[in-house]
Amino acid sequence: MWAAILSKLPDWKMFTQAFLSMFIAIGIYYVNKFLRSLVINKGTPAQRENDGKQQADHSNLTVDYEDNLNAIKQVIGSNSDVHFREFEATKLRARAVLIFIDGLQNGEQINGCMMRILMSDTGANLTDISPLGLSTYLLDKVLPVCEAYEAKELHDLNQSILMGCTALLIEGMPSALLIHSSSMKNREINEPSSEALLRGPRIGFTEVLSENTSMLRRQGCNESLEINSYEVGARIKRKLVIAYIKDIVNPDLLQEVRDRIETIHMDFIAESGYIEQLIEDDYLSPFQQAHNTERPDRVISGLLEGRIAILLDGTPFALIVPVTFSMLLQSPEDYYDRWLPGTFLRLLRFFAAFLALMAPALYISFISFHPGLIPTELAVTIIETRQGVPFPSLIEVLILEISIEILREAGIRLPKPIGPAMGIVGGLIIGEAAVQAGIVSPFLVIVVAVTAISSFSIPVYSAGITLRILRFGGMLCASVLGMFGTILFFLILCGHLSKLKSFGVPYVTPISPFRFSDWKDLFIRAPLPLMKKRPKMMKTQDKKRMS
């Protein structure tokens, strides 16, 4: 037998040729890669010139006024919105220049606090002051500004100017002064449109980071509330802060958040959604692993539980980490009302989430595979309504579900005055027309309508999107395997959730791992006098929130 098998194999020379061909191809690939790296490292003359500019950009300022000014103009002077206002500093008997971005500066502060003082003939003569100590003297005794500091490196100076600072460069001074004089117009503080409440604060975050951090401070006086600043973005830099309460937060969690933020290397971070996707544990999971919110009271509540907030300049959405699945179905209003209404509404949301996920799959399972499980009278009614429908139940459900999703998206993108009206009227017209045309059954219209309304009841919009996407997976499983496929889909989903973590915290805790003490704030909202301790899953330093 073995002889017969070996006789069918190719000669050893064929194996040798195959291996040589493979190794030669791999060798050519790596030699080509090595040569290309040498060419790239050597660089073209333009690249070498650019490298030289970058090295010069990181050089220090000197006492030569003209060299400093030319170096700044070489890097950012080609921008039409960068203004260079040269003048004579009378008190110093030296030339000076103010460098600022048009539209980002407060003209009154520039004229009154800097130019008027330096160009005035009255007051003390500053010509006897050493150039090395001139910047300190100006900051301490001459310029009446709140935020100002000294910059000695050309790179830092250019970056600060582009970020909105005003730079003051004086002849003979081996550094520059950077003055914060921003006057950008900001949006008014309004109620968050994505998280409406009947009872609770009517303020939400804005796009200005300093206003958002001040809102956190205004929630109440707390010396333990710490806010740490970072810069994110390789090419276009933006300011990011993390907020936490230092005597509550778990130090290991805090270090993990810091490490993940420091590993972000991207050209531009446009919105906090970028941060959320770059620091999450499992980017392939359909479930969000950071909670986005516009409400300062929700952020403070999270901080008091031992969580960490991440705020980015330019967006009103803050991130709260870590997050659990139960958080996505909770609303701040649960705690503002008494515990009975809060518990009832929370249970209603859990039931609505189940309907939003499983209702179409259950419909397909019962209609196509298990009609015997339906009560006889109801089954007869459904059969009568489906008379003349030419499609199987899966296609029937897909037609209505996709139509509802398109209408929902169109209602969001249309202008606000006509968006909601179009969504409601369009849904009614399409549903009625589909029934009249015999494409779908009236009972299915009710099921799809209840499913859509259930998804609207979820407080976090992005969590509702996740359930809407997974709903289609449940429908496909039900169309293939019936009720067995529906249950299998639900078990797979539960298995994924039990393995998923957010910054080391199990996603479905306190269900798995089981922590009975944390069930006081899970399906029910226990009375406040009973909620004396913080969640155990957060491993906080201070365990008690009520003595």
TORTOR-536376 format. One line per field, with one value per residue (C-alpha): residue number from 1; residue in one letter; y, z, x. Coordinates in Angstrom, 1 decimal. Example, Ala and Ser with C-alpha at 12.3 -4.5 7.8 and 13.67 -1.06 7.14 Angstrom:
BEGIN
k: 1	2
r: A	S
c2: -4.5	-1.1
c3: 7.8	7.1
c1: 12.3	13.7
END
This chain:
BEGIN
k: 1	2	3	4	5	6	7	8	9	10	11	12	13	14	15	16	17	18	19	20	21	22	23	24	25	26	27	28	29	30	31	32	33	34	35	36	37	38	39	40	41	42	43	44	45	46	47	48	49	50	51	52	53	54	55	56	57	58	59	60	61	62	63	64	65	66	67	68	69	70	71	72	73	74	75	76	77	78	79	80	81	82	83	84	85	86	87	88	89	90	91	92	93	94	95	96	97	98	99	100	101	102	103	104	105	106	107	108	109	110	111	112	113	114	115	116	117	118	119	120	121	122	123	124	125	126	127	128	129	130	131	132	133	134	135	136	137	138	139	140	141	142	143	144	145	146	147	148	149	150	151	152	153	154	155	156	157	158	159	160	161	162	163	164	165	166	167	168	169	170	171	172	173	174	175	176	177	178	179	180	181	182	183	184	185	186	187	188	189	190	191	192	193	194	195	196	197	198	199	200	201	202	203	204	205	206	207	208	209	210	211	212	213	214	215	216	217	218	219	220	221	222	223	224	225	226	227	228	229	230	231	232	233	234	235	236	237	238	239	240	241	242	243	244	245	246	247	248	249	250	251	252	253	254	255	256	257	258	259	260	261	262	263	264	265	266	267	268	269	270	271	272	273	274	275	276	277	278	279	280	281	282	283	284	285	286	287	288	289	290	291	292	293	294	295	296	297	298	299	300	301	302	303	304	305	306	307	308	309	310	311	312	313	314	315	316	317	318	319	320	321	322	323	324	325	326	327	328	329	330	331	332	333	334	335	336	337	338	339	340	341	342	343	344	345	346	347	348	349	350	351	352	353	354	355	356	357	358	359	360	361	362	363	364	365	366	367	368	369	370	371	372	373	374	375	376	377	378	379	380	381	382	383	384	385	386	387	388	389	390	391	392	393	394	395	396	397	398	399	400	401	402	403	404	405	406	407	408	409	410	411	412	413	414	415	416	417	418	419	420	421	422	423	424	425	426	427	428	429	430	431	432	433	434	435	436	437	438	439	440	441	442	443	444	445	446	447	448	449	450	451	452	453	454	455	456	457	458	459	460	461	462	463	464	465	466	467	468	469	470	471	472	473	474	475	476	477	478	479	480	481	482	483	484	485	486	487	488	489	490	491	492	493	494	495	496	497	498	499	500	501	502	503	504	505	506	507	508	509	510	511	512	513	514	515	516	517	518	519	520	521	522	523	524	525	526	527	528	529	530	531	532	533	534	535	536	537	538	539	540	541	542	543	544	545	546	547
r: M	W	A	A	I	L	S	K	L	P	D	W	K	M	F	T	Q	A	F	L	S	M	F	I	A	I	G	I	Y	Y	V	N	K	F	L	R	S	L	V	I	N	K	G	T	P	A	Q	R	E	N	D	G	K	Q	Q	A	D	H	S	N	L	T	V	D	Y	E	D	N	L	N	A	I	K	Q	V	I	G	S	N	S	D	V	H	F	R	E	F	E	A	T	K	L	R	A	R	A	V	L	I	F	I	D	G	L	Q	N	G	E	Q	I	N	G	C	M	M	R	I	L	M	S	D	T	G	A	N	L	T	D	I	S	P	L	G	L	S	T	Y	L	L	D	K	V	L	P	V	C	E	A	Y	E	A	K	E	L	H	D	L	N	Q	S	I	L	M	G	C	T	A	L	L	I	E	G	M	P	S	A	L	L	I	H	S	S	S	M	K	N	R	E	I	N	E	P	S	S	E	A	L	L	R	G	P	R	I	G	F	T	E	V	L	S	E	N	T	S	M	L	R	R	Q	G	C	N	E	S	L	E	I	N	S	Y	E	V	G	A	R	I	K	R	K	L	V	I	A	Y	I	K	D	I	V	N	P	D	L	L	Q	E	V	R	D	R	I	E	T	I	H	M	D	F	I	A	E	S	G	Y	I	E	Q	L	I	E	D	D	Y	L	S	P	F	Q	Q	A	H	N	T	E	R	P	D	R	V	I	S	G	L	L	E	G	R	I	A	I	L	L	D	G	T	P	F	A	L	I	V	P	V	T	F	S	M	L	L	Q	S	P	E	D	Y	Y	D	R	W	L	P	G	T	F	L	R	L	L	R	F	F	A	A	F	L	A	L	M	A	P	A	L	Y	I	S	F	I	S	F	H	P	G	L	I	P	T	E	L	A	V	T	I	I	E	T	R	Q	G	V	P	F	P	S	L	I	E	V	L	I	L	E	I	S	I	E	I	L	R	E	A	G	I	R	L	P	K	P	I	G	P	A	M	G	I	V	G	G	L	I	I	G	E	A	A	V	Q	A	G	I	V	S	P	F	L	V	I	V	V	A	V	T	A	I	S	S	F	S	I	P	V	Y	S	A	G	I	T	L	R	I	L	R	F	G	G	M	L	C	A	S	V	L	G	M	F	G	T	I	L	F	F	L	I	L	C	G	H	L	S	K	L	K	S	F	G	V	P	Y	V	T	P	I	S	P	F	R	F	S	D	W	K	D	L	F	I	R	A	P	L	P	L	M	K	K	R	P	K	M	M	K	T	Q	D	K	K	R	M	S
c2: 0.0	2.4	1.7	2.5	5.8	6.8	6.0	8.7	11.4	13.7	13.2	14.9	17.2	18.7	19.4	21.0	23.3	24.3	25.1	27.1	29.0	29.9	31.0	33.0	34.9	35.6	36.6	39.1	40.5	41.2	42.6	44.9	46.0	46.7	48.7	50.8	51.5	52.8	55.1	56.4	57.0	58.8	60.8	63.2	66.8	68.1	65.6	66.5	70.2	69.4	67.5	70.5	72.7	70.4	70.4	74.2	74.3	72.6	75.0	77.6	81.3	83.6	87.2	88.1	89.6	89.3	85.7	84.8	86.7	85.1	81.6	82.1	83.5	80.6	78.1	79.8	83.2	81.9	81.6	84.5	84.5	84.9	88.6	90.2	93.6	95.2	98.4	100.3	99.5	103.0	102.0	99.5	101.4	98.3	96.8	94.4	92.3	90.8	87.5	86.2	84.5	86.6	85.9	84.1	87.1	89.7	93.0	95.1	93.0	93.2	96.9	97.8	95.3	95.0	97.6	100.6	99.8	99.0	102.0	104.6	107.2	107.5	105.2	103.7	103.3	99.6	100.0	99.2	95.8	92.8	91.0	87.7	89.0	91.1	88.4	87.8	91.5	92.0	89.1	90.1	93.9	95.2	93.2	92.9	89.6	86.5	83.7	84.3	82.3	82.3	80.2	79.5	76.9	77.8	74.7	75.4	79.1	78.2	75.6	78.0	80.7	78.3	77.2	80.8	82.4	85.9	85.9	88.9	89.0	91.9	92.8	91.5	89.1	85.4	84.2	85.1	85.7	83.8	85.5	83.8	86.3	84.2	85.7	82.9	83.0	79.9	78.2	78.9	76.3	74.5	71.3	68.2	67.2	63.6	63.0	64.8	64.5	65.6	66.2	67.2	69.9	71.6	72.2	70.2	70.3	72.6	72.4	74.4	72.3	75.0	75.5	71.8	71.4	74.4	72.7	69.8	72.1	73.9	70.6	71.1	71.9	68.9	69.2	65.6	66.2	66.2	67.1	66.0	67.5	65.7	66.6	64.2	64.4	64.0	66.8	68.7	68.8	69.0	69.2	66.3	65.9	63.0	63.7	61.5	61.7	60.8	59.3	57.1	55.9	52.6	53.5	50.6	51.7	55.3	54.0	51.9	54.8	57.0	54.3	53.9	57.6	58.0	55.3	57.2	58.3	59.7	62.8	64.4	63.5	65.1	63.9	61.8	58.9	58.6	58.3	55.7	53.5	53.8	52.9	50.2	46.6	44.8	46.9	44.0	43.8	45.5	46.8	50.1	50.0	53.6	55.6	58.9	61.7	65.4	65.7	67.0	65.4	62.0	62.5	63.5	60.5	58.2	59.8	59.2	55.5	55.4	55.8	58.1	60.8	61.7	65.2	66.4	70.0	70.6	68.2	68.3	64.5	63.2	59.6	57.6	54.5	51.7	50.9	48.0	46.9	48.0	51.5	51.8	51.2	53.6	57.3	60.0	60.5	57.1	58.7	62.0	60.4	58.1	54.5	53.0	55.0	54.7	50.9	50.6	52.7	50.8	47.4	48.8	49.7	46.2	44.7	47.2	46.3	42.6	43.4	45.7	42.8	39.6	40.5	40.1	36.8	35.4	36.4	34.5	31.5	31.2	31.9	29.7	26.9	26.7	27.9	25.2	27.3	30.2	30.1	28.8	31.9	34.1	31.7	31.7	35.5	35.7	33.1	35.1	38.3	36.6	35.3	36.5	37.6	36.3	36.4	34.1	35.6	36.6	38.6	40.2	41.3	42.5	44.7	46.5	46.6	48.1	50.6	51.7	52.1	54.2	56.4	56.8	57.8	60.2	61.8	62.5	64.0	66.2	69.7	69.7	71.3	68.6	65.6	64.2	64.8	63.0	60.0	59.7	60.3	58.2	55.3	55.4	55.8	53.0	50.6	51.2	51.0	47.8	46.2	47.3	46.0	42.6	42.7	42.4	41.4	43.8	41.8	42.2	46.0	45.9	43.8	46.1	49.2	47.9	46.9	50.4	52.2	49.9	50.8	54.5	54.0	53.1	56.2	55.9	56.3	54.3	51.4	51.4	51.3	48.2	46.3	47.4	45.8	42.6	42.3	41.3	38.6	37.2	37.3	35.3	32.6	32.3	31.9	29.0	27.1	28.5	28.8	26.7	29.3	32.2	30.6	29.8	33.4	34.7	32.3	33.3	36.9	36.2	34.3	37.2	39.6	37.5	37.5	41.2	43.7	47.4	48.4	45.2	45.4	42.6	44.0	42.2	42.6	42.2	39.3	37.6	37.6	37.5	40.2	40.3	43.6	45.5	44.2	47.1	49.2	46.7	45.8	47.7	51.0	50.4	53.3	55.7	54.8	51.3	52.3	53.0	51.5	52.1	49.3	46.5	45.9	49.3	48.3	51.9	53.2	54.6	51.9	53.9	56.8	57.2	56.9
c3: 0.0	1.0	-2.2	-4.2	-2.3	-2.8	-6.5	-6.8	-5.2	-7.4	-7.6	-5.0	-7.6	-7.9	-4.2	-4.4	-7.2	-5.3	-2.2	-4.1	-6.0	-2.7	-0.9	-3.9	-4.0	-0.3	-0.6	-3.5	-1.4	1.6	-0.4	-2.2	1.1	2.5	-0.5	-0.4	3.3	2.5	-0.2	2.1	4.9	2.6	1.2	-1.7	-1.6	-0.8	2.0	3.4	3.2	5.0	7.7	8.1	8.6	11.2	13.0	12.9	14.1	17.3	17.9	20.6	20.1	20.2	21.1	17.3	16.7	12.9	13.0	15.3	13.2	10.0	11.5	12.6	9.2	7.4	9.3	9.6	7.8	4.6	6.3	5.4	8.8	10.7	11.4	12.4	14.0	14.4	16.5	18.6	22.3	23.6	27.2	26.0	23.1	21.0	18.2	19.0	17.2	18.1	16.3	16.4	14.4	12.9	14.5	17.5	19.5	21.8	20.1	23.2	25.3	22.6	22.3	25.9	27.8	25.5	22.8	24.8	27.7	25.7	23.3	26.1	27.0	30.6	33.4	34.3	31.8	31.2	29.2	32.1	32.6	31.4	28.4	30.2	33.0	30.8	30.2	33.9	34.6	31.9	33.2	36.9	36.8	33.4	31.5	33.2	31.8	33.6	31.5	30.1	30.1	28.5	25.4	24.5	21.8	18.3	17.9	21.1	20.0	16.6	18.0	20.6	18.0	15.8	18.9	19.5	21.7	21.1	20.9	21.9	20.5	21.6	20.2	22.4	24.4	23.9	24.3	23.6	25.7	25.0	26.2	26.2	24.7	22.9	22.1	20.1	20.1	21.7	21.6	24.5	27.2	26.4	27.4	25.7	22.7	22.8	26.5	27.3	30.9	32.5	35.8	36.2	35.3	32.0	31.1	28.8	27.7	24.9	22.4	24.6	26.9	29.6	29.9	30.2	33.0	34.8	34.6	36.5	39.1	39.4	40.3	43.8	45.8	45.9	46.5	45.4	41.9	39.7	36.0	34.1	30.7	27.6	24.0	21.2	17.5	15.7	13.1	14.4	18.2	20.5	24.2	26.1	29.9	32.2	35.3	38.4	42.2	43.5	46.8	45.2	41.8	41.5	40.9	38.5	36.4	36.4	35.1	32.5	31.1	31.1	29.3	26.6	26.0	25.7	23.0	20.7	17.6	14.9	12.7	14.0	16.7	15.4	18.0	21.2	19.1	17.8	21.4	22.2	19.2	19.9	23.6	23.8	24.7	21.7	18.6	16.8	19.4	18.4	21.9	23.0	25.8	26.7	27.6	25.8	27.4	27.2	30.8	33.5	36.2	34.6	34.5	38.2	39.1	37.3	39.0	42.4	41.5	40.8	37.0	34.9	32.5	29.3	27.7	24.4	23.2	20.3	21.2	23.7	24.2	27.2	27.7	30.9	31.4	32.3	31.2	31.9	29.9	32.6	32.5	28.9	30.1	33.0	33.0	35.5	36.0	37.7	40.7	40.7	41.1	44.0	43.8	42.7	39.5	38.9	39.2	37.0	34.2	34.4	34.1	31.2	29.5	29.9	28.5	25.6	24.9	24.7	22.3	20.2	19.8	19.6	18.6	14.8	15.3	17.5	14.9	12.2	14.5	15.4	12.0	9.9	12.2	15.4	14.6	17.1	20.0	19.2	20.7	18.3	17.9	17.5	15.0	12.9	12.9	11.8	9.0	7.7	7.7	5.8	3.0	-0.3	1.0	-1.7	0.4	3.2	6.7	6.5	3.3	4.7	7.9	6.0	3.7	6.7	8.9	6.2	5.3	8.9	9.2	6.0	7.3	10.7	9.0	6.6	9.6	11.3	8.2	7.1	8.6	12.0	11.1	8.6	9.9	12.6	10.5	7.5	9.7	11.2	8.0	5.9	8.3	8.3	4.5	3.8	6.3	5.1	1.4	2.0	3.7	1.0	-1.7	0.0	0.4	4.2	6.8	9.3	12.3	11.1	10.9	14.6	15.5	13.5	15.0	18.6	17.8	16.5	19.4	21.9	20.4	20.9	24.7	25.2	26.8	25.0	21.3	20.3	22.4	20.4	17.2	18.4	19.1	15.8	14.0	16.0	15.3	11.7	12.9	15.1	12.1	9.9	12.6	13.2	9.4	9.3	12.5	13.9	17.7	18.1	16.0	18.0	21.3	19.9	18.8	22.2	23.9	21.6	22.4	26.1	25.8	24.0	26.7	29.5	27.9	27.0	29.4	29.6	31.0	33.0	34.3	33.1	30.8	32.4	36.0	38.6	36.8	35.8	37.9	40.4	43.0	44.9	46.7	43.3	42.3	44.3	41.2	38.4	37.4	40.3	41.8	45.5	47.9	48.5	52.2	51.2	48.6	51.1	49.3	45.9	43.3	44.3	40.7	40.6	43.4	44.8	47.5	49.5	49.6	51.3	49.8	52.7	56.4
c1: 0.0	2.7	4.6	1.5	1.1	4.8	4.6	1.9	4.1	6.2	9.9	12.2	13.4	10.0	9.9	13.4	12.3	9.1	11.1	13.7	11.0	9.4	12.6	13.8	10.6	10.7	14.4	13.6	10.8	13.0	15.9	13.5	12.0	15.5	16.6	13.4	14.0	17.5	16.0	13.3	15.8	18.2	15.3	15.0	16.4	12.9	12.5	15.9	15.0	11.7	13.7	15.9	12.9	11.5	14.9	14.9	11.4	12.5	15.4	15.4	14.8	17.9	18.6	18.5	15.1	15.3	16.3	13.5	10.9	12.1	12.1	8.5	7.5	9.2	7.0	3.6	3.9	2.4	-1.0	-3.2	-4.9	-1.7	-1.0	2.3	1.8	5.2	5.6	8.1	8.1	8.8	9.6	12.1	13.5	13.3	11.3	8.5	5.9	2.6	1.7	-1.9	-4.6	-7.3	-10.7	-9.4	-8.3	-9.8	-8.9	-9.6	-7.2	-4.5	-4.8	-5.4	-3.2	-0.3	0.2	-1.0	1.3	4.4	4.0	3.2	5.8	4.6	5.7	9.0	11.8	12.7	15.8	18.1	16.6	18.7	17.2	17.4	15.2	12.9	10.3	9.9	9.6	7.0	4.9	5.2	4.9	3.9	1.3	-2.1	-3.2	-4.4	-2.9	0.6	3.9	7.3	8.2	11.8	11.4	10.3	8.1	6.1	5.7	4.3	2.0	0.6	0.0	-2.0	-3.9	-5.1	-2.5	-1.0	2.8	4.9	8.4	10.8	14.2	17.0	14.8	15.8	12.3	8.7	5.6	2.4	-0.8	-4.2	-6.6	-9.1	-12.6	-14.3	-18.1	-19.6	-22.9	-25.3	-25.8	-29.0	-30.8	-29.3	-31.3	-30.2	-31.1	-34.4	-35.8	-39.0	-37.4	-33.7	-31.2	-31.7	-28.1	-25.8	-22.2	-21.1	-18.2	-15.9	-13.8	-13.2	-17.0	-17.6	-15.0	-16.5	-20.0	-18.5	-17.1	-20.4	-22.1	-20.7	-17.6	-15.3	-11.6	-11.1	-12.4	-9.2	-9.0	-5.9	-5.1	-3.6	-3.0	-4.2	-3.7	-0.4	-0.9	-3.9	-3.7	-6.7	-7.0	-8.4	-9.0	-9.9	-11.9	-12.1	-12.5	-9.1	-10.2	-12.8	-11.4	-9.6	-5.9	-5.5	-8.4	-7.0	-3.7	-5.3	-7.2	-4.1	-2.1	-4.7	-5.0	-1.3	-1.2	-3.5	-1.5	-3.8	-3.6	-6.8	-9.3	-12.5	-15.0	-15.1	-16.3	-12.8	-11.5	-14.2	-13.2	-9.5	-9.5	-12.2	-11.4	-13.0	-13.5	-15.2	-18.1	-21.3	-21.8	-20.4	-17.8	-17.9	-21.0	-21.4	-23.5	-24.2	-25.3	-23.0	-25.2	-24.8	-21.0	-20.8	-23.0	-20.5	-17.5	-19.1	-19.4	-15.7	-15.8	-13.7	-14.9	-13.1	-13.9	-12.6	-12.4	-14.8	-17.6	-20.4	-20.3	-18.3	-17.3	-17.8	-15.7	-16.1	-19.6	-22.0	-25.0	-27.4	-26.1	-27.4	-30.9	-30.8	-31.8	-30.9	-34.6	-34.7	-33.0	-34.8	-38.2	-39.2	-38.1	-41.4	-41.8	-38.0	-38.2	-41.4	-39.8	-36.5	-38.3	-40.3	-37.1	-35.6	-38.8	-38.7	-35.1	-36.0	-38.9	-36.6	-34.2	-36.3	-39.9	-39.4	-37.4	-40.2	-42.8	-40.9	-40.4	-44.1	-45.5	-43.1	-42.2	-44.3	-47.9	-49.1	-47.7	-50.0	-53.5	-56.1	-58.2	-55.2	-53.6	-56.8	-56.9	-53.2	-53.8	-56.8	-54.7	-51.9	-54.2	-52.9	-49.4	-47.0	-43.8	-42.5	-42.4	-38.7	-39.1	-42.3	-40.5	-37.5	-39.6	-41.2	-38.1	-35.9	-38.6	-38.8	-35.0	-34.9	-37.7	-36.0	-32.7	-34.5	-36.3	-33.0	-31.3	-34.2	-34.6	-36.1	-39.4	-40.3	-38.3	-40.6	-43.7	-42.2	-41.3	-44.7	-46.7	-44.4	-44.7	-48.5	-48.7	-46.2	-47.8	-51.3	-50.3	-48.4	-51.4	-53.8	-51.5	-51.3	-47.5	-47.6	-50.2	-51.8	-50.6	-46.9	-47.4	-48.4	-45.3	-42.9	-44.5	-44.2	-40.5	-39.7	-41.4	-39.5	-36.2	-37.1	-37.5	-33.8	-32.2	-28.9	-29.3	-26.2	-27.4	-30.7	-28.7	-26.9	-30.1	-31.6	-28.6	-28.6	-32.4	-31.6	-29.3	-32.0	-34.4	-32.0	-31.5	-35.2	-35.9	-33.4	-34.0	-37.2	-37.5	-34.3	-32.4	-34.0	-32.9	-29.4	-29.0	-30.0	-27.6	-24.7	-25.4	-25.4	-22.2	-20.5	-21.8	-20.5	-17.0	-17.0	-15.3	-15.0	-11.6	-11.5	-15.0	-17.4	-20.0	-23.0	-22.0	-23.6	-25.4	-22.1	-20.1	-22.9	-22.9	-26.2	-25.4	-25.2	-28.7	-30.2	-29.5	-30.0	-33.6	-35.0	-34.0	-33.9	-34.9	-32.0	-31.6	-30.7	-28.1	-25.4	-22.4	-20.8	-20.9	-18.5	-17.5	-15.7	-13.3	-13.3	-11.1	-14.1	-16.7	-19.5	-21.5	-23.8	-22.9
END
